Amino acid sequence: MSTMKVTFLGTTCMQPTKERNHSGIHVSFGSENLLFDCGEGIQRQMKIAGLKRSKITRIFISHWHGDHALGLAGLISTMAADQVGHTLDIYGPKGSRKKFNHFKKAFPSMNGLPHKLHEVSAGGVILEGKDFIVTAEPLSHSVDCVGFSLKEKDRLKIDMKKAKKAGLVQGPMLAEIQAGKNVRASGKLVKSKNVTSLVVGRKFAYVPDTRPCAGARSLAKNCDALIIESTFLFEDKKLAVKYDHMTAKESAELATKAGALQVYLTHPSIRYRDVSVLLKEAKKYHKKVKFAEDFMSFEV
């Protein structure tokens, strides 16, 4: 079972502050080091957090507003200068290829890194690895925008007491049982379902800039850790609607209805000097909610 560690590299909205950088979330899981959004200054944030640029395997861009994507050119250029050997996979919403090509024309140094650009044209699974799947869903923002979830695949756990009683020993038979196959031991058929139990995989979800919508609800459904934007107070809902963002109340209500276990709010408007007002509002609608800060980390 691989550790799934999440580190916030940036947690503000359009304008950075002394305490908060533009959006960026690093997730390490097994051999994968994933970056969700790549705001301005992301390289410096990674340096402070002790995260190696060369280890990044995939970047997921939710949308092409500057506070979510302006750090991409610098990061890729540095990775190229570092002569990173692996191919970098980049995922983004419809129209990403055209915008990414503009970056490459403006910053030719990006071309030194092998990369593949994947456009997410509709909701659903966009990546399947050995132990995980990544899903993307369209969100409701002023430009094409998608959110993402990272789901560990469910697996079977062997009850060793039952396995030994059934005559199973260490070796190929146990591997087959764990793969869901039935085997014969001491002349008797041993069914996998009788000596195993299902372990549901962990789920991490990232819901950036959006109004409440079906895509956001789908991503948040039954997740262990939900990172969700919370830009305004409910009393400022008119602004939230005008700029296609959510209020703390709306974010927390969405999380509760979706069955999200732990919620991390992010992307506050700078109109609120103290984000505790947003946190206080959200806590009325979800019991386990925190407001993310730069360099905060947690394990799912």
GIJOGI-V68997 format. One record per backbone hydrogen bond with DSSP energy under -1.0 kcal/mol. NH is the residue of the N-H (numbers start at 0). CO is the residue of the C=O. If there is no record, write none. Layout:
BEGIN
nh = [NH;NH]
co = [CO;CO]
END
This chain:
BEGIN
nh = [4;5;6;7;8;9;11;16;23;24;25;26;27;28;31;33;34;35;36;37;38;41;44;45;46;47;48;50;54;55;56;57;58;59;60;67;69;70;71;74;75;76;77;78;79;80;81;82;83;87;88;89;90;91;95;98;99;100;101;102;103;104;105;106;109;110;111;112;115;117;119;123;125;126;128;132;133;134;135;136;138;145;146;147;148;149;150;151;152;154;156;158;159;162;163;164;165;166;167;174;175;176;177;178;179;180;182;184;187;189;193;194;196;198;203;204;205;206;210;216;217;218;219;220;221;222;223;224;225;226;227;228;229;230;231;235;236;238;239;240;241;242;244;247;250;251;252;253;254;255;256;257;259;260;261;262;263;264;265;266;268;271;276;278;279;280;281;282;283;284;285;289;291;294;295;297;299]
co = [27;297;25;295;23;23;20;19;9;35;6;33;4;31;28;26;57;24;59;67;22;38;40;41;42;43;44;45;51;52;32;32;88;34;90;64;65;37;68;70;71;72;73;74;75;76;77;79;78;113;56;115;58;117;92;94;95;96;97;98;99;100;101;102;106;107;108;109;87;89;91;135;133;133;131;150;126;148;123;146;144;61;136;205;134;203;132;201;130;198;196;194;157;158;159;160;161;163;162;170;171;172;173;174;176;175;189;187;184;182;190;191;156;154;149;224;147;226;139;212;213;214;215;216;257;219;202;202;261;204;263;206;265;245;245;232;233;235;235;236;237;238;239;231;246;247;248;249;250;251;252;253;254;222;223;287;225;289;227;10;230;268;273;274;275;276;277;278;280;281;281;262;264;7;292;5;3]
END
